[in-house]
Amino acid sequence: MSGPEWGWLTVDENVEIKSVTPEDVIWSEDSQFMAFVKLHIDDVPNRQGVEGFSFRVGVMRMSDYMVRYCFGNRQLSELKLQTITTKSLSVSVNGELKTIDLGKIEWDSQ
């Protein structure tokens, strides 16, 4: 089987995020935020099928490199990042446009 190549996303030699492709990264117009799609592999006991795979949309705040994951799926839907501003992120999920309100992300809590 073949598919997309997933590797490491390194940002300013400060942060490394595993399982991201360069094609799945976009920046806000003022470079305050970066969004990316990450392949996440869950710990599944039998390791069979795709039940342990999901994609997540991450947003990084560039001022402190903090990352928040604000969207994910379990059905291996096709996710395509569309646009990002300081207020929102648009993502196409199987061709349907979804908007994530960046103002609702809790950046300062863990």
C-alpha positions in Angstrom: 0.0 0.0 0.0 1.1 3.5 -0.6 -0.2 6.8 0.6 1.0 10.2 1.7 4.4 10.6 3.3 4.1 11.7 6.9 7.0 13.1 8.7 8.1 15.8 11.2 7.1 19.4 11.1 9.8 21.5 12.7 9.0 25.1 13.5 11.9 27.6 14.2 13.9 24.7 15.7 11.7 25.0 18.8 8.8 22.6 18.2 8.6 19.2 16.4 5.3 17.7 15.6 5.2 14.1 14.2 3.0 12.9 11.4 2.4 16.1 9.4 2.9 16.7 5.7 4.1 20.0 4.3 1.1 20.2 2.0 -1.2 20.2 5.1 0.2 23.5 6.6 -1.2 27.0 6.2 -0.4 30.3 7.8 -2.6 33.3 8.8 -2.1 36.4 6.8 -0.2 38.1 9.7 1.8 34.9 10.6 0.3 34.8 14.2 -1.1 31.3 13.6 -0.2 28.2 11.7 -2.7 25.4 11.1 -1.8 21.8 10.1 -3.3 18.4 9.7 -1.8 15.6 11.8 -2.2 11.9 11.5 -3.0 10.4 14.9 -2.6 6.7 15.7 -4.6 5.6 18.7 -3.5 2.7 20.9 -5.7 -0.1 19.5 -5.1 -3.5 21.1 -5.6 -5.6 17.9 -3.8 -3.2 15.5 -6.1 -4.2 12.6 -8.0 -2.0 10.2 -8.3 1.8 10.4 -10.1 2.0 13.7 -7.0 3.3 15.3 -6.3 6.1 12.9 -7.7 9.7 12.8 -6.7 13.1 11.5 -6.6 16.1 13.7 -6.4 19.8 12.8 -3.9 21.6 15.0 -3.4 25.3 15.4 -0.1 26.8 16.6 0.1 30.2 18.2 3.5 31.5 16.9 4.1 33.9 19.8 4.8 31.0 22.2 4.5 27.9 19.9 1.5 26.6 21.9 -0.5 24.0 20.0 -4.2 23.3 20.3 -6.1 20.5 18.5 -9.5 21.8 17.6 -11.0 19.3 15.2 -10.7 15.6 14.5 -12.4 12.6 13.0 -12.5 8.9 13.3 -13.6 7.9 9.9 -10.5 9.0 8.0 -12.4 11.8 6.2 -10.6 13.9 3.7 -9.5 17.1 5.5 -8.2 20.0 3.5 -7.2 23.3 5.1 -8.7 26.2 3.2 -8.0 29.6 5.0 -6.9 30.8 8.4 -7.2 34.3 9.8 -6.7 35.6 13.4 -10.4 34.9 13.9 -11.2 31.6 12.2 -10.0 28.5 10.3 -11.9 27.0 7.4 -11.5 23.3 6.7 -13.1 21.2 4.0 -14.3 17.8 5.4 -15.2 15.5 2.5 -16.0 18.5 0.5 -18.2 20.2 3.2 -16.8 23.5 4.5 -16.5 23.8 8.3 -15.4 26.8 10.2 -13.5 26.8 13.5 -13.8 29.9 15.7 -10.2 30.5 16.9 -11.6 32.9 19.5 -13.0 29.9 21.4 -9.7 28.1 21.8 -8.4 28.2 25.4 -4.8 28.9 24.9 -3.7 29.5 28.5 -5.1 26.5 30.2 -3.8 22.9 30.0 
